[in-house]
Amino acid sequence: MENKQVSFLKTCINGINALSGIGILSIPYALSAGGWLSLILLILIAVAACFTGILMRRCMDRNPNVTSYSDIASHAFGRKGKLLGSLSIDGRHSVVILAGILILPTMWLSNLDVMSYVSACGVLSSLVVVVCVLCVGVTKGVGFHGKGSLINLQGVPTALSMYAFCYGAHAMFPSIYNSMRKKSQFSKVMFISFVMCTITNLSMAVLGYLIYGQNVQSQVTLNLPTQKLSSKIAIYTILAGPIAKYALTITPVAAAVESVLPDRYQDSKPIGILIRMSLLTSTAVMAMVFPSFQSVTSLSGAVLIVVVSFLLPCACYLKIFKVNQKWGIELACILTIMLMSVVGGAVGTYSSIAQTVKHN
């Protein structure tokens, strides 16, 4: 993959785009489920996710042959770890097919330097949506009248899972890291990316909840009055997010698939394109089978994101650096993240499945 000379700025754009996405649409709904105090969870999840991203960088620095998420898991736990590390696939019909056609050209991109320009469109789309929601709120007849509740313990598991969904980009971090011109700046990239995305998520959460309160829907765009220009801009702009992000998201998955092929096929561009197109097709099929947005984001946040973004990076780090581990603040933080991930993931999974059954 020819992506070894990506500048700091372009890497930041790729990092922010990796963390941005349609999860931002569910943030107001998550806030309405958990209450105002659940925003503390959003910030804690962002901090924990940034920390585990840095742990992944340390794991890659340990061995120069480690270049992907599955490589990290393999280095820590052997072949079983490689299989587990490959489980990082992110999971109406005419709309889904159209979206697939729009995304298709980006699937031919494997160079992250070029892909950074596509990422910039994704980052811009998230910012435009937040501004459009703000414009809707300040217009006459709408306003910021939703008071909301301080805390809703019953809805905290749902909020926790949906917040986690917004920070599930760890499978992409190895590709971003290996593309950097100066790898020593990766921690700065992590910090900037997480700060920018958390500010955007907090802004969307507060705006959506203040405008619609407990009436906010699973996607805040469903609440927007269709006759207003700002609403139309928000609805159309958000389509650019998945289109801009998908190629970046699927890169580590495609790399994991390519790694199990015979050596003569691993560097074949036609084979690489075929793999990416197959993954795009499978994603479209999944989108048609599971159209309920809040159920998918909540369940995937509770299951896949918790494992890929929190549990596995911590477990790999402890395994690889077990000789150097001593009791201290770092080890305490790692064990706390792992414990809270297990508890939060279990409770969130139960809550998500219960909601899915209820809605069906």
C-alpha positions as CSV (number, residue, x, y, z in Angstrom):
1,M,0.0,0.0,0.0
2,E,1.6,3.2,-1.1
3,N,0.9,5.6,1.7
4,K,4.2,6.1,3.5
5,Q,4.5,9.9,3.2
6,V,1.3,11.4,4.6
7,S,1.9,14.8,6.3
8,F,0.8,15.6,9.9
9,L,-2.2,17.8,8.7
10,K,-3.5,15.1,6.3
11,T,-3.1,12.5,9.0
12,C,-5.1,14.6,11.4
13,I,-7.8,14.9,8.7
14,N,-7.8,11.1,8.2
15,G,-8.0,10.6,12.0
16,I,-10.9,13.0,12.5
17,N,-12.7,11.5,9.6
18,A,-12.2,8.0,11.0
19,L,-13.9,9.1,14.3
20,S,-16.6,11.2,12.5
21,G,-19.6,9.6,10.9
22,I,-23.3,8.8,11.2
23,G,-22.9,8.1,14.9
24,I,-23.2,11.9,15.4
25,L,-26.8,11.7,14.4
26,S,-27.6,9.4,17.3
27,I,-25.9,11.5,19.9
28,P,-28.9,13.6,20.9
29,Y,-31.0,10.4,21.2
30,A,-28.3,8.9,23.4
31,L,-28.4,12.0,25.6
32,S,-32.2,11.9,25.8
33,A,-31.9,8.3,26.9
34,G,-29.3,8.9,29.6
35,G,-30.0,12.5,30.7
36,W,-27.6,15.4,31.0
37,L,-25.2,13.7,33.4
38,S,-24.6,11.0,30.8
39,L,-22.4,13.5,29.0
40,I,-19.8,12.7,31.6
41,L,-19.7,9.2,30.1
42,L,-19.2,10.6,26.6
43,I,-16.1,12.4,27.8
44,L,-14.8,9.5,29.7
45,I,-15.3,7.2,26.7
46,A,-13.4,9.6,24.5
47,V,-10.5,9.8,27.0
48,A,-10.4,6.0,27.3
49,A,-10.6,5.5,23.5
50,C,-7.8,8.0,22.9
51,F,-5.7,6.2,25.6
52,T,-6.2,2.7,24.0
53,G,-5.3,4.2,20.6
54,I,-2.0,5.2,22.1
55,L,-1.5,1.8,23.6
56,M,-1.9,0.4,20.0
57,R,0.8,2.7,18.8
58,R,3.1,1.3,21.5
59,C,2.3,-2.3,20.4
60,M,3.2,-1.4,16.8
61,D,6.5,0.2,17.9
62,R,7.5,-3.0,19.7
63,N,7.7,-4.9,16.4
64,P,8.3,-3.3,13.0
65,N,6.5,-6.2,11.3
66,V,3.2,-5.3,13.0
67,T,1.3,-3.1,10.6
68,S,-2.4,-3.9,11.1
69,Y,-4.9,-4.4,13.9
70,S,-4.9,-8.2,13.3
71,D,-1.1,-8.1,13.4
72,I,-1.2,-6.6,16.9
73,A,-3.6,-9.3,18.1
74,S,-1.5,-12.0,16.4
75,H,1.7,-10.7,18.1
76,A,0.0,-10.8,21.5
77,F,-2.1,-14.0,21.3
78,G,-0.9,-15.9,18.2
79,R,-3.2,-17.3,15.5
80,K,-6.3,-17.1,17.7
81,G,-5.6,-13.4,18.3
82,K,-5.2,-12.8,14.5
83,L,-8.7,-14.2,14.0
84,L,-10.1,-12.1,16.8
85,G,-8.4,-9.0,15.4
86,S,-10.0,-9.6,12.0
87,L,-13.5,-9.2,13.5
88,S,-13.3,-5.4,13.2
89,I,-15.8,-5.1,10.3
90,D,-18.2,-2.3,10.9
91,G,-21.6,-3.3,10.6
92,R,-35.2,1.1,1.9
93,H,-33.4,-0.9,-0.6
94,S,-33.1,1.6,-3.4
95,V,-31.5,4.2,-1.2
96,V,-28.9,1.6,0.1
97,I,-28.1,0.5,-3.5
98,L,-27.7,4.1,-4.6
99,A,-25.4,4.8,-1.6
100,G,-23.3,1.8,-2.6
101,I,-22.9,3.1,-6.2
102,L,-21.8,6.5,-4.8
103,I,-19.3,4.9,-2.5
104,L,-17.9,2.6,-5.2
105,P,-15.3,5.0,-6.8
106,T,-13.7,5.6,-3.4
107,M,-13.1,1.9,-3.0
108,W,-10.4,2.1,-5.6
109,L,-8.3,4.3,-3.3
110,S,-5.7,2.7,-1.1
111,N,-3.3,5.6,-0.8
112,L,-4.1,7.5,2.5
113,D,-2.4,10.6,1.2
114,V,-4.9,10.8,-1.6
115,M,-7.7,9.6,0.7
116,S,-7.1,12.5,3.0
117,Y,-8.9,14.8,0.5
118,V,-11.9,12.5,0.6
119,S,-11.6,12.5,4.4
120,A,-11.8,16.3,4.4
121,C,-15.2,16.1,2.8
122,G,-16.4,13.8,5.6
123,V,-15.1,16.1,8.3
124,L,-16.7,19.1,6.6
125,S,-20.1,17.2,6.3
126,S,-20.2,16.6,10.1
127,L,-19.5,20.3,10.8
128,V,-22.1,21.4,8.3
129,V,-24.8,19.2,9.9
130,V,-24.1,20.7,13.4
131,V,-24.3,24.2,12.0
132,C,-27.6,23.3,10.2
133,V,-29.1,22.0,13.4
134,L,-28.1,25.2,15.2
135,C,-29.7,27.2,12.4
136,V,-32.9,25.3,12.8
137,G,-32.9,25.9,16.6
138,V,-32.5,29.7,16.3
139,T,-35.3,30.1,13.7
140,K,-38.7,31.4,14.8
141,G,-41.1,28.6,15.8
142,V,-38.5,26.1,16.8
143,G,-36.2,27.4,19.6
144,F,-34.4,25.7,22.4
145,H,-37.3,24.5,24.7
146,G,-36.3,21.0,25.5
147,K,-35.4,20.9,29.2
148,G,-34.7,17.1,29.5
149,S,-33.9,15.2,32.6
150,L,-30.7,15.3,34.7
151,I,-30.3,11.5,34.8
152,N,-32.2,8.5,33.5
153,L,-30.7,5.4,35.0
154,Q,-32.8,3.0,32.8
155,G,-31.5,4.7,29.7
156,V,-27.8,4.9,30.7
157,P,-26.9,1.5,29.1
158,T,-28.3,2.7,25.8
159,A,-26.5,6.0,26.0
160,L,-23.3,4.3,26.9
161,S,-23.4,2.0,23.9
162,M,-24.3,4.7,21.5
163,Y,-21.6,7.0,22.8
164,A,-19.1,4.1,22.4
165,F,-20.3,3.7,18.8
166,C,-18.9,7.2,18.0
167,Y,-15.4,6.2,19.0
168,G,-15.0,2.9,17.2
169,A,-12.2,3.8,14.8
170,H,-9.4,1.7,16.3
171,A,-9.3,-0.8,13.5
172,M,-8.2,2.1,11.2
173,F,-5.5,3.5,13.5
174,P,-2.7,1.1,12.4
175,S,-3.3,2.1,8.7
176,I,-3.2,5.8,9.7
177,Y,-0.1,5.3,11.8
178,N,1.8,3.4,9.2
179,S,1.0,6.0,6.6
180,M,2.6,8.9,8.6
181,R,5.8,10.7,7.5
182,K,6.7,11.2,11.2
183,K,5.3,8.4,13.3
184,S,6.5,10.2,16.5
185,Q,3.6,12.6,16.0
186,F,0.9,9.9,16.2
187,S,0.0,10.8,19.8
188,K,-0.6,14.4,18.8
189,V,-2.8,13.2,16.0
190,M,-4.8,11.1,18.4
191,F,-5.2,14.0,20.8
192,I,-6.3,16.5,18.1
193,S,-8.7,14.0,16.5
194,F,-10.4,13.0,19.7
195,V,-10.7,16.6,21.0
196,M,-12.2,17.8,17.7
197,C,-14.7,15.0,17.4
198,T,-15.7,15.2,21.1
199,I,-16.4,18.9,20.7
200,T,-18.5,18.1,17.6
201,N,-20.4,15.3,19.4
202,L,-21.0,17.4,22.5
203,S,-22.3,20.3,20.4
204,M,-24.7,18.0,18.4
205,A,-25.9,16.3,21.6
206,V,-26.6,19.6,23.4
207,L,-28.2,21.3,20.4
208,G,-30.4,18.3,19.5
209,Y,-31.5,17.7,23.1
210,L,-32.2,21.4,23.8
211,I,-34.4,21.7,20.7
212,Y,-36.4,18.5,20.8
213,G,-36.0,17.2,24.4
214,Q,-37.4,13.7,25.0
215,N,-39.0,13.8,21.6
216,V,-35.7,13.6,19.7
217,Q,-35.6,10.6,17.4
218,S,-32.9,8.0,16.8
219,Q,-31.5,10.2,14.0
220,V,-31.8,13.9,14.8
221,T,-32.3,14.6,11.1
222,L,-35.7,12.9,11.3
223,N,-36.8,15.7,13.7
224,L,-35.8,18.5,11.3
225,P,-38.6,20.4,9.6
226,T,-38.3,19.4,5.9
227,Q,-39.5,22.7,4.6
228,K,-36.5,24.7,6.0
229,L,-33.5,25.1,3.8
230,S,-31.0,24.4,6.6
231,S,-32.8,21.1,7.2
232,K,-32.5,20.1,3.6
233,I,-28.8,21.0,3.6
234,A,-28.3,18.9,6.7
235,I,-30.1,15.9,5.3
236,Y,-28.3,15.9,2.0
237,T,-24.9,16.8,3.5
238,I,-24.9,13.9,6.0
239,L,-24.9,11.5,3.0
240,A,-21.3,12.7,2.3
241,G,-20.1,11.3,5.6
242,P,-20.4,7.6,4.9
243,I,-19.3,8.1,1.3
244,A,-16.1,9.9,2.5
245,K,-15.4,7.5,5.4
246,Y,-16.2,4.1,4.0
247,A,-13.0,3.6,2.0
248,L,-10.9,4.5,5.1
249,T,-13.1,2.2,7.3
250,I,-12.8,-0.8,5.1
251,T,-9.0,-0.5,4.5
252,P,-8.0,-2.5,7.6
253,V,-10.7,-5.1,6.9
254,A,-9.5,-5.5,3.3
255,A,-5.9,-5.8,4.5
256,A,-6.9,-8.5,7.0
257,V,-8.6,-10.5,4.1
258,E,-5.6,-9.9,1.8
259,S,-3.2,-11.2,4.5
260,V,-4.7,-14.7,4.4
261,L,-4.4,-15.0,0.6
262,P,-1.5,-16.7,-1.1
263,D,1.6,-14.4,-1.5
264,R,1.2,-14.0,-5.3
265,Y,-2.3,-12.4,-4.8
266,Q,-1.5,-10.1,-1.8
267,D,-0.1,-7.3,-4.0
268,S,-2.6,-7.7,-6.8
269,K,-4.6,-4.5,-7.4
270,P,-7.5,-6.3,-9.2
271,I,-7.8,-8.7,-6.3
272,G,-7.7,-5.8,-3.8
273,I,-10.5,-4.0,-5.7
274,L,-12.5,-7.2,-5.8
275,I,-12.2,-7.7,-2.1
276,R,-13.3,-4.1,-1.4
277,M,-16.3,-4.3,-3.7
278,S,-17.3,-7.6,-2.0
279,L,-17.1,-5.9,1.4
280,L,-19.2,-3.0,0.1
281,T,-21.8,-5.4,-1.2
282,S,-22.0,-7.2,2.1
283,T,-22.4,-3.9,3.9
284,A,-25.3,-2.9,1.7
285,V,-27.0,-6.3,2.3
286,M,-26.6,-5.8,6.1
287,A,-28.0,-2.3,5.8
288,M,-31.1,-3.7,4.1
289,V,-31.5,-6.5,6.6
290,F,-31.1,-4.3,9.7
291,P,-32.7,-0.9,8.9
292,S,-33.4,0.1,12.5
293,F,-30.7,2.8,13.1
294,Q,-30.7,3.1,16.9
295,S,-30.8,-0.7,17.4
296,V,-27.8,-1.2,15.1
297,T,-25.7,1.6,16.6
298,S,-26.5,0.6,20.2
299,L,-25.9,-3.1,19.6
300,S,-22.7,-2.7,17.6
301,G,-21.5,-0.2,20.2
302,A,-22.2,-2.6,23.0
303,V,-20.5,-5.6,21.3
304,L,-18.0,-4.9,18.6
305,I,-16.8,-1.4,19.6
306,V,-16.3,-2.4,23.2
307,V,-14.1,-5.3,22.1
308,V,-12.2,-3.7,19.2
309,S,-11.7,-0.2,20.8
310,F,-11.3,-1.0,24.5
311,L,-10.9,-4.6,25.6
312,L,-8.5,-6.0,22.9
313,P,-6.1,-3.0,22.7
314,C,-5.7,-3.2,26.5
315,A,-5.3,-7.0,26.5
316,C,-2.8,-6.9,23.7
317,Y,-0.7,-4.2,25.4
318,L,-0.7,-6.2,28.7
319,K,0.3,-9.4,26.9
320,I,3.1,-7.8,24.8
321,F,4.5,-5.7,27.7
322,K,3.9,-8.1,30.5
323,V,7.6,-8.2,31.5
324,N,7.6,-4.4,32.1
325,Q,4.3,-4.2,33.9
326,K,4.4,-2.8,37.5
327,W,1.6,-1.6,39.6
328,G,1.0,2.1,38.9
329,I,-1.4,4.6,37.5
330,E,-1.0,3.2,33.9
331,L,-1.8,-0.3,34.9
332,A,-4.7,0.8,37.1
333,C,-6.2,2.8,34.2
334,I,-5.8,-0.2,31.8
335,L,-7.5,-2.6,34.3
336,T,-10.2,-0.1,35.0
337,I,-11.0,0.3,31.3
338,M,-11.1,-3.4,30.8
339,L,-13.4,-3.9,33.8
340,M,-15.8,-1.1,32.8
341,S,-15.8,-2.4,29.2
342,V,-16.9,-5.8,30.3
343,V,-19.6,-4.5,32.6
344,G,-20.8,-1.8,30.2
345,G,-20.7,-4.1,27.2
346,A,-22.7,-6.8,29.0
347,V,-25.4,-4.3,30.2
348,G,-25.4,-2.5,26.9
349,T,-25.8,-5.7,24.9
350,Y,-28.8,-6.8,27.1
351,S,-30.4,-3.4,26.8
352,S,-29.9,-3.3,23.0
353,I,-31.3,-6.7,22.4
354,A,-34.3,-5.9,24.6
355,Q,-34.9,-2.7,22.6
356,T,-34.5,-4.6,19.3
357,V,-37.0,-7.2,20.4
358,K,-39.4,-4.5,21.6
359,H,-39.3,-2.6,18.3
360,N,-39.8,-5.7,16.3
